[in-house]
Amino acid sequence: MTSYAEWAVRLVNDPAAPPALRRLRDELAEVFAAASAGDEDAVAALLNALLARYPVHPRLSAHDGQRWHLHLAEDEAASAVMGLAAVVAELGADRLGRCQEPRCSRAFLDTSSNRSRRYCSARCASRANVAAYRARRRGGQ
């Protein structure tokens, strides 16, 4: 399910999403905003509405030398929504995050063992740490 949820993250972070997916991108962004605000009820309500709008049609598939396995849907929207819903159901809404680096607001999935991820990438984490270090040095002078 994480791979489907990662597709949702990529879509939310794509400023040039295809026109057919822009509405979904904006709706998924609302889910991440609610999760970042700690509003689990809103996350569930938004995801439930999306699950109703983009129903999943699972099917068995065998390809590329793999054994039979389950595909959620050929519909990218339904896959993205189902992936996020599965992450929330299995791991919790606090696993959906927004980057805390002030100049960034990209979405991410927190798959860390201790639920400690705060940034979308190592680059943003480094940028935030350098800014904090410089602020401490200015404050100590």
Backbone hydrogen bonds in HBPLUS format (Angstrom, degrees):
<---DONOR---> <-ACCEPTOR-->    atom                        ^
c    i                          cat <-CA-CA->   ^        H-A-AA   ^      H-
h    n   atom  resd res      DA  || num        DHA   H-A  angle D-A-AA Bond
n    s   type  num  typ     dist DA aas  dist angle  dist       angle   num
A0004-TYR N   A0001-MET O   3.03 MM   3  5.29 121.8  2.38 102.7 117.0     1
A0005-ALA N   A0001-MET O   3.00 MM   4  6.38 156.1  2.06 152.6 160.1     2
A0006-GLU N   A0002-THR O   2.73 MM   4  5.99 149.6  1.82 151.5 160.6     3
A0007-TRP N   A0003-SER O   3.12 MM   4  6.36 141.2  2.28 135.8 145.0     4
A0008-ALA N   A0004-TYR O   3.23 MM   4  6.64 147.5  2.34 139.6 147.6     5
A0008-ALA N   A0005-ALA O   3.02 MM   3  4.99 116.0  2.45  92.6 108.2     6
A0009-VAL N   A0005-ALA O   3.01 MM   4  6.42 151.1  2.09 147.0 154.9     7
A0010-ARG N   A0006-GLU O   2.93 MM   4  6.22 162.1  1.96 149.9 154.0     8
A0011-LEU N   A0007-TRP O   2.97 MM   4  6.21 155.1  2.03 147.2 154.2     9
A0012-VAL N   A0008-ALA O   2.94 MM   4  6.21 162.5  1.97 153.0 157.1    10
A0013-ASN N   A0009-VAL O   3.01 MM   4  6.21 152.8  2.09 150.7 158.0    11
A0014-ASP N   A0011-LEU O   3.13 MM   3  5.13 163.5  2.15 106.7 111.6    12
A0021-LEU N   A0018-PRO O   2.80 MM   3  5.45 153.6  1.87 124.7 133.0    13
A0022-ARG N   A0019-PRO O   3.39 MM   3  5.30 161.6  2.43 101.3 106.5    14
A0025-ARG N   A0021-LEU O   2.85 MM   4  6.07 158.0  1.89 152.3 159.5    15
A0026-ASP N   A0022-ARG O   2.98 MM   4  6.23 160.8  2.02 150.0 153.6    16
A0027-GLU N   A0023-ARG O   2.94 MM   4  6.23 153.6  2.01 148.6 156.7    17
A0028-LEU N   A0024-LEU O   2.80 MM   4  6.01 160.1  1.83 158.7 163.5    18
A0029-ALA N   A0025-ARG O   2.91 MM   4  6.11 146.3  2.03 142.9 152.8    19
A0030-GLU N   A0026-ASP O   3.15 MM   4  6.46 141.6  2.30 137.7 146.6    20
A0031-VAL N   A0027-GLU O   3.29 MM   4  6.71 143.6  2.43 137.7 146.8    21
A0031-VAL N   A0028-LEU O   3.04 MM   3  5.01 119.9  2.42  93.0 108.1    22
A0032-PHE N   A0028-LEU O   3.11 MM   4  6.53 157.7  2.16 151.5 156.0    23
A0033-ALA N   A0029-ALA O   2.91 MM   4  6.16 151.0  1.99 145.6 154.4    24
A0034-ALA N   A0030-GLU O   2.93 MM   4  6.14 159.1  1.98 148.6 153.3    25
A0035-ALA N   A0031-VAL O   2.94 MM   4  6.19 157.0  2.00 148.6 155.4    26
A0036-SER N   A0032-PHE O   2.87 MM   4  6.02 157.7  1.92 146.1 152.1    27
A0037-ALA N   A0033-ALA O   3.03 MM   4  6.22 138.0  2.21 139.3 150.4    28
A0039-ASP N   A0034-ALA O   2.93 MM   5  5.26 155.7  1.99 163.0 156.3    29
A0038-GLY N   A0035-ALA O   2.98 MM   3  5.02 154.6  2.04 102.4 110.3    30
A0043-VAL N   A0039-ASP O   3.07 MM   4  6.42 156.7  2.12 149.8 157.1    31
A0044-ALA N   A0040-GLU O   2.95 MM   4  6.18 166.3  1.97 152.4 154.9    32
A0045-ALA N   A0041-ASP O   2.93 MM   4  6.15 161.1  1.97 147.1 152.7    33
A0046-LEU N   A0042-ALA O   2.84 MM   4  5.96 166.7  1.86 154.6 158.0    34
A0047-LEU N   A0043-VAL O   2.90 MM   4  6.06 166.4  1.92 153.5 157.8    35
A0048-ASN N   A0044-ALA O   2.81 MM   4  5.91 156.8  1.86 148.8 155.8    36
A0049-ALA N   A0045-ALA O   3.05 MM   4  6.23 157.4  2.10 145.4 150.9    37
A0050-LEU N   A0046-LEU O   3.02 MM   4  6.29 154.0  2.09 145.8 153.2    38
A0051-LEU N   A0047-LEU O   2.75 MM   4  5.97 154.6  1.82 151.6 159.0    39
A0052-ALA N   A0048-ASN O   3.06 MM   4  6.27 148.5  2.17 143.0 150.5    40
A0053-ARG N   A0049-ALA O   3.08 MM   4  6.32 148.7  2.19 140.0 148.5    41
A0054-TYR N   A0050-LEU O   2.76 MM   4  5.86 153.4  1.83 153.6 160.4    42
A0059-ARG N   A0071-HIS O   2.90 MM  12  5.44 153.2  1.97 154.7 162.2    43
A0071-HIS N   A0059-ARG O   2.87 MM  12  5.44 173.0  1.87 164.7 167.0    44
A0061-SER N   A0069-HIS O   2.83 MM   8  5.52 153.0  1.91 156.8 166.0    45
A0069-HIS N   A0061-SER O   2.95 MM   8  5.52 148.8  2.05 143.8 152.9    46
A0066-GLN N   A0063-HIS O   2.86 MM   3  5.48 166.1  1.88 125.2 129.6    47
A0079-SER N   A0075-ASP O   3.06 MM   4  6.31 160.0  2.10 155.1 161.2    48
A0080-ALA N   A0076-GLU O   2.97 MM   4  6.14 160.2  2.01 149.7 154.4    49
A0081-VAL N   A0077-ALA O   3.02 MM   4  6.24 169.5  2.03 157.8 160.2    50
A0082-MET N   A0078-ALA O   2.92 MM   4  5.97 166.1  1.94 148.8 153.3    51
A0083-GLY N   A0079-SER O   2.90 MM   4  5.95 154.0  1.96 144.4 151.9    52
A0084-LEU N   A0080-ALA O   3.10 MM   4  6.37 161.2  2.13 149.7 153.4    53
A0085-ALA N   A0081-VAL O   2.94 MM   4  6.15 163.1  1.97 152.1 157.5    54
A0086-ALA N   A0082-MET O   2.87 MM   4  6.02 155.3  1.93 148.4 154.8    55
A0087-VAL N   A0083-GLY O   3.07 MM   4  6.31 155.2  2.14 145.1 151.4    56
A0088-VAL N   A0084-LEU O   2.96 MM   4  6.21 165.1  1.99 155.4 158.9    57
A0089-ALA N   A0085-ALA O   2.89 MM   4  6.06 160.4  1.93 148.1 154.0    58
A0090-GLU N   A0086-ALA O   2.86 MM   4  5.93 158.6  1.91 148.9 154.5    59
A0091-LEU N   A0087-VAL O   2.72 MM   4  5.43 159.7  1.76 147.1 154.1    60
A0092-GLY N   A0087-VAL O   3.25 MM   5  6.61 135.7  2.46 136.7 143.5    61
A0092-GLY N   A0088-VAL O   2.98 MM   4  4.25 130.1  2.23 104.1 117.5    62
A0095-ARG N   A0092-GLY O   3.15 MM   3  5.87 161.9  2.19 118.5 121.7    63
A0096-LEU N   A0093-ALA O   3.08 MM   3  5.75 169.7  2.09 121.1 123.7    64
A0110-ASP N   A0095-ARG O   2.72 MM  15  4.71 168.8  1.73 143.9 147.7    65
A0097-GLY N   A0108-PHE O   2.94 MM  11  5.28 170.3  1.95 161.2 159.2    66
A0108-PHE N   A0097-GLY O   2.93 MM  11  5.28 143.4  2.07 141.1 141.1    67
A0099-CYS N   A0106-ARG O   2.84 MM   7  5.41 156.1  1.90 153.2 161.2    68
A0100-GLN N   A0118-ARG O   2.93 MM  18  5.83 150.2  2.02 156.7 166.3    69
A0104-CYS N   A0101-GLU O   2.87 MM   3  5.38 164.4  1.89 131.1 133.3    70
A0125-ALA N   A0121-SER O   3.12 MM   4  6.39 159.5  2.16 146.5 152.5    71
A0126-SER N   A0122-ALA O   2.88 MM   4  6.03 160.5  1.92 148.9 153.9    72
A0127-ARG N   A0123-ARG O   2.94 MM   4  6.16 161.2  1.98 148.6 154.1    73
A0128-ALA N   A0124-CYS O   2.96 MM   4  6.13 159.7  2.00 149.1 153.9    74
A0129-ASN N   A0125-ALA O   2.93 MM   4  6.13 156.6  1.99 147.7 154.6    75
A0130-VAL N   A0126-SER O   2.89 MM   4  6.09 160.4  1.93 155.2 159.9    76
A0131-ALA N   A0127-ARG O   3.03 MM   4  6.20 160.3  2.07 144.4 150.1    77
A0132-ALA N   A0128-ALA O   2.93 MM   4  6.13 156.6  1.99 146.6 153.0    78
A0133-TYR N   A0129-ASN O   2.93 MM   4  6.10 155.3  1.99 144.8 151.7    79
A0134-ARG N   A0130-VAL O   2.92 MM   4  6.16 165.2  1.94 154.1 157.6    80
A0135-ALA N   A0131-ALA O   2.95 MM   4  6.11 152.4  2.02 144.0 152.0    81
A0136-ARG N   A0132-ALA O   2.99 MM   4  6.21 152.7  2.06 146.2 152.9    82
A0137-ARG N   A0133-TYR O   2.99 MM   4  6.29 156.2  2.05 150.1 156.7    83
A0138-ARG N   A0134-ARG O   2.96 MM   4  6.18 155.8  2.02 147.4 153.7    84
A0139-GLY N   A0135-ALA O   2.99 MM   4  6.13 151.8  2.07 141.9 149.9    85
A0140-GLY N   A0136-ARG O   3.03 MM   4  6.21 133.8  2.25 141.7 153.0    86
A0141-GLN N   A0138-ARG O   3.43 MM   3  5.50 157.9  2.49 100.7 106.9    87
